[in-house]
Amino acid sequence: MFHPDGPSLRELTEQALSGTDAGYDLLAAKFDVTPFRTPDAILERAAEITRAGGTVRRGLDLCCGTGAGLRWFRPLCTERALGLDRSRGMLEEAARRLADAPGAAPITLMQGDALETPFRDGQLGLVTCFGAFGHILETDEPRFVREIYRILEPGGRFVFVTSERPPVTSPGLWIAKGFNAVMRVRNALLKPEFIMYYLTFMLPGARWLCEAVGFDVEVKSGVFDKPFHRAKLVIATKPAGAKR
Ligand SMILES: C[S@@+](CC[C@H](N)C(=O)[O-])C[C@H]1O[C@@H](n2cnc3c(N)ncnc32)[C@H](O)[C@@H]1O
């Protein structure tokens, strides 16, 4: 539908009718030629700015999918680069695609839930998450942010890309709201649910959620080139003096 090698409309419909995990398992082999994969131009710039704040021993890309973020963030990790995702199919694809990824830190890919990760308190220097906030229900966002804060070491950073909520006059806002309404009906009628909603974890709400758990938050504007110029890079840092 988006690319000759990408999924057809029938395949995308099949994916949407499956639950979130089965849907991604089905899409995995063709995911990188869909617009759902975070573009390299965004990841490259995000990694470049994050690197200016120093390398880390262990970094984790949450909801890593086919490894788009890990490819750019692995060189920032000196000891281990980790990826966590719920979809087995996406992780298998990530393993294949990351075989030639730059960097020397061993890569570990794990199946798991971003809301309940297997990591110990304060185990990681960096957590990233790209293109996946629509899969976290708004009611789960406080728990999601608390979990990231818990697994980061003092001084550790949570790095992500989001944007400002569109104004009410924006046609995009109403298209997204329409999509969300259809998804709510789909999820009321069909199980397992396909959790995918637009307009979530945007600014300023995402900033408030991070600050509420104790992060110091920096929002960087004007760091991405067109057509991504409205996107903002957020670096939420667990204070150096925080309890591990
Ligand atoms: C749109 S893809 C983004 C993948 C990649 N981060 C990127 O930017 O290209 C979303 C990914 O989130 C994963 N996912 C959804 N909900 C999740 C959860 N609760 N915990 C872990 N992974 C999840 C899906 O399996 C999928 O691989």
The ligand as a Tripos MOL2 file, in Angstrom:
@<TRIPOS>MOLECULE
LIG
   27    29     1     0     0
SMALL
NO_CHARGES

@<TRIPOS>ATOM
      1 C1          5.1620    1.3400   15.5350 C.3       1 LIG1
      2 S1          6.2600    0.1150   16.1700 S.3       1 LIG1
      3 C2          7.7130    1.1120   16.4770 C.3       1 LIG1
      4 C3          8.9690    0.3070   16.3990 C.3       1 LIG1
      5 C4         10.2700    1.1120   16.5210 C.3       1 LIG1
      6 N1         10.4200    1.6680   17.8470 N.3       1 LIG1
      7 C5         10.3520    2.2170   15.4900 C.2       1 LIG1
      8 O1         10.3860    3.3740   15.8790 O.co2     1 LIG1
      9 O2         10.3830    1.9250   14.2980 O.co2     1 LIG1
     10 C6          5.6620   -0.1800   17.7890 C.3       1 LIG1
     11 C7          6.2990   -1.3660   18.4970 C.3       1 LIG1
     12 O3          5.8730   -1.3570   19.8650 O.3       1 LIG1
     13 C8          5.6690   -2.6960   20.2900 C.3       1 LIG1
     14 N2          4.7890   -2.6370   21.4690 N.ar      1 LIG1
     15 C9          3.5010   -2.2510   21.5350 C.ar      1 LIG1
     16 N3          3.0690   -2.2560   22.8120 N.ar      1 LIG1
     17 C10         4.1210   -2.6530   23.5750 C.ar      1 LIG1
     18 C11         4.3230   -2.8350   24.9700 C.ar      1 LIG1
     19 N4          3.3380   -2.6070   25.8460 N.pl3     1 LIG1
     20 N5          5.5230   -3.2570   25.3980 N.ar      1 LIG1
     21 C12         6.5450   -3.5050   24.5180 C.ar      1 LIG1
     22 N6          6.4140   -3.3490   23.1830 N.ar      1 LIG1
     23 C13         5.2160   -2.9150   22.7210 C.ar      1 LIG1
     24 C14         5.0730   -3.3850   19.0760 C.3       1 LIG1
     25 O4          5.2180   -4.7790   19.1470 O.3       1 LIG1
     26 C15         5.8940   -2.7280   17.9560 C.3       1 LIG1
     27 O5          7.0490   -3.4780   17.6630 O.3       1 LIG1
@<TRIPOS>BOND
     1     1     2 1
     2     2     3 1
     3     2    10 1
     4     3     4 1
     5     4     5 1
     6     5     6 1
     7     5     7 1
     8     7     8 2
     9     7     9 1
    10    10    11 1
    11    11    12 1
    12    11    26 1
    13    12    13 1
    14    13    14 1
    15    13    24 1
    16    14    15 ar
    17    14    23 ar
    18    15    16 ar
    19    16    17 ar
    20    17    18 ar
    21    17    23 ar
    22    18    19 1
    23    18    20 ar
    24    20    21 ar
    25    21    22 ar
    26    22    23 ar
    27    24    25 1
    28    24    26 1
    29    26    27 1
@<TRIPOS>SUBSTRUCTURE
     1 LIG1         1 GROUP 0 **** ****
